[in-house]
Amino acid sequence: MLKRYLIFLLIICTTLVHGQSFQKKDIEPQQDSIKKRELLKSLGNGFLPSKYFNTDLRYLIKFNQYEGVRTGLGGVTNNAFSEKYRFNTYVVYGFRDHRFKYSIGGGFRLAKKTNTWVNLFYTDDLQETGSTKFLTDKRFFQFFEPRLLNIDLFHKHITKAISLEHKLTPSIEAETELAISNINPTYSYSYLSGNTAINSFHLSTVKIGLQWSPFSTFEASEKGPKETKEGYPKFTLQYTKSFNNIFGSNFGFSKFDFRTLYKIGDEKNAFSEIILVSGVARGNTPLTHMYHAYPNNINKETILQRFSVAGLNSFETMYFNEFFSDKFATFQFKHFLKPFNISERYKPQMVLITRVAIGDMDNPEKHQDVSFGSLKKGYTESGFELNKLLFGFGLSLTYRYGGYHLPEIGDNIAFKFTFNVSL
């Protein structure tokens, strides 16, 4: 996988150099610098721009335990195509499951000042069981997604949806989504409802998401309010309601999810980061829509066999599929020490980390053909990262202790490498 990833990075760098080499010689140095900055910013957001269509780099190549290598193409139209309409799509193929996945959608703008859009899409793809996606998390891109390499618990979903996104105020972004989904786990699983075991689910859901950035600074722009300076804390809330017996839905449940992010200090020197995430699910909720705590440890015997890549905000000593909850909370604290000023270009940085998770599940016996534990005793791990040692790579060491400490010392230790790169 490292070889594939390095090849991918080489492609990106070659594209960057290629894109810069075709600048006309008579362009002023200042204009050329602006174009380079715009290109770097676009690549940092995961897009390779062209005249009317921006290619989405998220779909080029990935790997997980179910699909193996996953590769494809996708993208979205840009403002040169239209400022009032947009179209987005992707098509990918998994070489291990031998299956195409795709999505097609679009949107039209109702109001420029409040950046109000109506979006429609149709998606046939996979989603990790137990994961939560916030509607207002519009864009998240990593050149390399560490957790994805080892995930094996996915469910297929075919989803038809319509959504409305709107800026209530410059600091409050809102989105509402109506969706109909057909869901089939890729693993052996059934939900016991009364005396009936259900192994495929039909859901009709409404989601309402809010992101509030009360301490950020905003200014008006052509695309609506634009955040010019990030302020903390930031808050994200989301409510999900699944209606039983509407459009064929066979599950009725509700979920409430919350997240806050707080940064203290100067990012150029020493600073701290706190992330608090919590969620509650009530009603007949299948495992697909329960919660895990973003584990990132492989189920293998020795420390070296489990050597992989540390995630950004995952529990490095928690094994995949070890815990599921219908109510949970996680607390993560990171303290970034001032980078070691070894040279102008070489500045490794140490990060001290502590993570805590607590949760529980009512009626776990309803979830058939799977086994998992509870988090009610409280899960704790601490460790450190030494980042940017060589070409963005570093090392991390994490130790599991407290209520879920394991008898074998080695089973409590996660030793991994890290990867941090920014454009």
Secondary structure, 3 states (H helix, E strand, C coil): CHHHHHHHHHHHHHHHHHHHHCCCCCCCHHHHHHHHHHHHHHHHCCEECCCCEEEEHHHCEEEECCCEEEEEEEEEECCCCCCCEEEEEEEEEECCCCEEEEEEEEEEEEECCCCEEEEEEEEEEEEECCCCCCCCCCCCCCCCCCHHHHCCCEEEEEEEEEEEEEEEECCEEEEEEEEEEEEEECCCCEEEECCEEECCEEEEEEEEEEEECCCCEEECCCCCCEEEECCCCEEEEEEEEECCCCCCCCCCEEEEEEEEEEEEECCCCCEEEEEEEEEEEEECCCHHHCECCCEEECCCCCCCCCCCECCCCCEEEEECCCECECEEEEEEEEEECCCCCCCCCCCCEEEEEEEEEEEECCCHHHEECCCCECCCCCEEEEEEEEEEEECCEEEEEEEEEECCCCCCHHHHEEEEEEECCCC
